[in-house]
């Protein structure tokens, strides 16, 4: 007769899946509650593991947060960088593809809540803000600079201050991300993201002045 206790322990059945389940649970709770209010015990419970199991993979809540960012946001950045480096078409088409692709993979998803979290809590957690600045923000800015520089070198964009222009391009997208979040800080009704982005791209590529 088989012993009822002879099967594998529950925690050992899906060992290979644990880190991904923990990261998914952490992302949900970070976005819903913020960094300070998220407890590791709640992350473990949502992932269906013990708190001790969580510590086998992540040393602290800060470590877990960094893993969430690296697992979810950095791959999207890497994909965008590859697109820019290998793009063969006009820079105007590349501009649209990068902006809409970023929105699809980051801005229109729960990952946008990470930006909201950092804006709200970076003063209390400067280490996390510095981490995000170094691994995400600076890399994203450099990617946009490279895209703009490509257009200038090909004679498709006029000569501009590419670094300042990168900052100008980033700010409206961040604002749109905030508007799409529940309880947005400005209490603005959510706008139609597709129409907003189309207008933003048109304004960036064509400006306000009518052609002679």
Secondary structure as a PSIPRED ss2 file (coil, helix, strand):
# PSIPRED VFORMAT (PSIPRED V4.0)

   1 X C   1.000  0.000  0.000
   2 X C   1.000  0.000  0.000
   3 X C   1.000  0.000  0.000
   4 X C   1.000  0.000  0.000
   5 X C   1.000  0.000  0.000
   6 X C   1.000  0.000  0.000
   7 X C   1.000  0.000  0.000
   8 X C   1.000  0.000  0.000
   9 X C   1.000  0.000  0.000
  10 X H   0.000  1.000  0.000
  11 X H   0.000  1.000  0.000
  12 X H   0.000  1.000  0.000
  13 X C   1.000  0.000  0.000
  14 X C   1.000  0.000  0.000
  15 X H   0.000  1.000  0.000
  16 X H   0.000  1.000  0.000
  17 X H   0.000  1.000  0.000
  18 X H   0.000  1.000  0.000
  19 X H   0.000  1.000  0.000
  20 X H   0.000  1.000  0.000
  21 X H   0.000  1.000  0.000
  22 X H   0.000  1.000  0.000
  23 X H   0.000  1.000  0.000
  24 X H   0.000  1.000  0.000
  25 X H   0.000  1.000  0.000
  26 X H   0.000  1.000  0.000
  27 X H   0.000  1.000  0.000
  28 X H   0.000  1.000  0.000
  29 X H   0.000  1.000  0.000
  30 X H   0.000  1.000  0.000
  31 X H   0.000  1.000  0.000
  32 X H   0.000  1.000  0.000
  33 X H   0.000  1.000  0.000
  34 X C   1.000  0.000  0.000
  35 X C   1.000  0.000  0.000
  36 X C   1.000  0.000  0.000
  37 X C   1.000  0.000  0.000
  38 X C   1.000  0.000  0.000
  39 X C   1.000  0.000  0.000
  40 X H   0.000  1.000  0.000
  41 X H   0.000  1.000  0.000
  42 X H   0.000  1.000  0.000
  43 X H   0.000  1.000  0.000
  44 X H   0.000  1.000  0.000
  45 X H   0.000  1.000  0.000
  46 X H   0.000  1.000  0.000
  47 X H   0.000  1.000  0.000
  48 X C   1.000  0.000  0.000
  49 X C   1.000  0.000  0.000
  50 X C   1.000  0.000  0.000
  51 X H   0.000  1.000  0.000
  52 X H   0.000  1.000  0.000
  53 X H   0.000  1.000  0.000
  54 X H   0.000  1.000  0.000
  55 X H   0.000  1.000  0.000
  56 X H   0.000  1.000  0.000
  57 X H   0.000  1.000  0.000
  58 X C   1.000  0.000  0.000
  59 X C   1.000  0.000  0.000
  60 X C   1.000  0.000  0.000
  61 X H   0.000  1.000  0.000
  62 X H   0.000  1.000  0.000
  63 X H   0.000  1.000  0.000
  64 X H   0.000  1.000  0.000
  65 X H   0.000  1.000  0.000
  66 X H   0.000  1.000  0.000
  67 X H   0.000  1.000  0.000
  68 X H   0.000  1.000  0.000
  69 X H   0.000  1.000  0.000
  70 X H   0.000  1.000  0.000
  71 X H   0.000  1.000  0.000
  72 X H   0.000  1.000  0.000
  73 X C   1.000  0.000  0.000
  74 X H   0.000  1.000  0.000
  75 X H   0.000  1.000  0.000
  76 X H   0.000  1.000  0.000
  77 X H   0.000  1.000  0.000
  78 X H   0.000  1.000  0.000
  79 X H   0.000  1.000  0.000
  80 X H   0.000  1.000  0.000
  81 X H   0.000  1.000  0.000
  82 X H   0.000  1.000  0.000
  83 X H   0.000  1.000  0.000
  84 X H   0.000  1.000  0.000
  85 X H   0.000  1.000  0.000
  86 X H   0.000  1.000  0.000
  87 X C   1.000  0.000  0.000
  88 X C   1.000  0.000  0.000
  89 X C   1.000  0.000  0.000
  90 X C   1.000  0.000  0.000
  91 X H   0.000  1.000  0.000
  92 X H   0.000  1.000  0.000
  93 X H   0.000  1.000  0.000
  94 X H   0.000  1.000  0.000
  95 X H   0.000  1.000  0.000
  96 X H   0.000  1.000  0.000
  97 X H   0.000  1.000  0.000
  98 X H   0.000  1.000  0.000
  99 X H   0.000  1.000  0.000
 100 X H   0.000  1.000  0.000
 101 X H   0.000  1.000  0.000
 102 X H   0.000  1.000  0.000
 103 X H   0.000  1.000  0.000
 104 X H   0.000  1.000  0.000
 105 X H   0.000  1.000  0.000
 106 X H   0.000  1.000  0.000
 107 X H   0.000  1.000  0.000
 108 X C   1.000  0.000  0.000
 109 X C   1.000  0.000  0.000
 110 X C   1.000  0.000  0.000
 111 X C   1.000  0.000  0.000
 112 X H   0.000  1.000  0.000
 113 X H   0.000  1.000  0.000
 114 X H   0.000  1.000  0.000
 115 X H   0.000  1.000  0.000
 116 X H   0.000  1.000  0.000
 117 X H   0.000  1.000  0.000
 118 X H   0.000  1.000  0.000
 119 X H   0.000  1.000  0.000
 120 X H   0.000  1.000  0.000
 121 X H   0.000  1.000  0.000
 122 X C   1.000  0.000  0.000
 123 X C   1.000  0.000  0.000
 124 X C   1.000  0.000  0.000
 125 X C   1.000  0.000  0.000
 126 X H   0.000  1.000  0.000
 127 X H   0.000  1.000  0.000
 128 X H   0.000  1.000  0.000
 129 X H   0.000  1.000  0.000
 130 X H   0.000  1.000  0.000
 131 X H   0.000  1.000  0.000
 132 X H   0.000  1.000  0.000
 133 X H   0.000  1.000  0.000
 134 X H   0.000  1.000  0.000
 135 X H   0.000  1.000  0.000
 136 X H   0.000  1.000  0.000
 137 X H   0.000  1.000  0.000
 138 X H   0.000  1.000  0.000
 139 X H   0.000  1.000  0.000
 140 X H   0.000  1.000  0.000
 141 X H   0.000  1.000  0.000
 142 X H   0.000  1.000  0.000
 143 X H   0.000  1.000  0.000
 144 X H   0.000  1.000  0.000
 145 X H   0.000  1.000  0.000
 146 X H   0.000  1.000  0.000
 147 X H   0.000  1.000  0.000
 148 X H   0.000  1.000  0.000
 149 X H   0.000  1.000  0.000
 150 X H   0.000  1.000  0.000
 151 X H   0.000  1.000  0.000
 152 X H   0.000  1.000  0.000
 153 X H   0.000  1.000  0.000
 154 X C   1.000  0.000  0.000
 155 X C   1.000  0.000  0.000
 156 X C   1.000  0.000  0.000
 157 X C   1.000  0.000  0.000
 158 X C   1.000  0.000  0.000
 159 X C   1.000  0.000  0.000
 160 X C   1.000  0.000  0.000
 161 X C   1.000  0.000  0.000
 162 X H   0.000  1.000  0.000
 163 X H   0.000  1.000  0.000
 164 X H   0.000  1.000  0.000
 165 X H   0.000  1.000  0.000
 166 X H   0.000  1.000  0.000
 167 X H   0.000  1.000  0.000
 168 X H   0.000  1.000  0.000
 169 X H   0.000  1.000  0.000
 170 X H   0.000  1.000  0.000
 171 X H   0.000  1.000  0.000
 172 X H   0.000  1.000  0.000
 173 X H   0.000  1.000  0.000
 174 X H   0.000  1.000  0.000
 175 X H   0.000  1.000  0.000
 176 X H   0.000  1.000  0.000
 177 X H   0.000  1.000  0.000
 178 X H   0.000  1.000  0.000
 179 X H   0.000  1.000  0.000
 180 X C   1.000  0.000  0.000
 181 X C   1.000  0.000  0.000
 182 X C   1.000  0.000  0.000
 183 X C   1.000  0.000  0.000
 184 X C   1.000  0.000  0.000
 185 X C   1.000  0.000  0.000
 186 X C   1.000  0.000  0.000
 187 X C   1.000  0.000  0.000
 188 X C   1.000  0.000  0.000
 189 X C   1.000  0.000  0.000
 190 X C   1.000  0.000  0.000
 191 X C   1.000  0.000  0.000
 192 X C   1.000  0.000  0.000
 193 X H   0.000  1.000  0.000
 194 X H   0.000  1.000  0.000
 195 X H   0.000  1.000  0.000
 196 X H   0.000  1.000  0.000
 197 X H   0.000  1.000  0.000
 198 X H   0.000  1.000  0.000
 199 X H   0.000  1.000  0.000
 200 X H   0.000  1.000  0.000
 201 X H   0.000  1.000  0.000
 202 X H   0.000  1.000  0.000
 203 X H   0.000  1.000  0.000
 204 X H   0.000  1.000  0.000
 205 X H   0.000  1.000  0.000
 206 X H   0.000  1.000  0.000
 207 X C   1.000  0.000  0.000
 208 X C   1.000  0.000  0.000
 209 X C   1.000  0.000  0.000
 210 X C   1.000  0.000  0.000
 211 X C   1.000  0.000  0.000
 212 X C   1.000  0.000  0.000
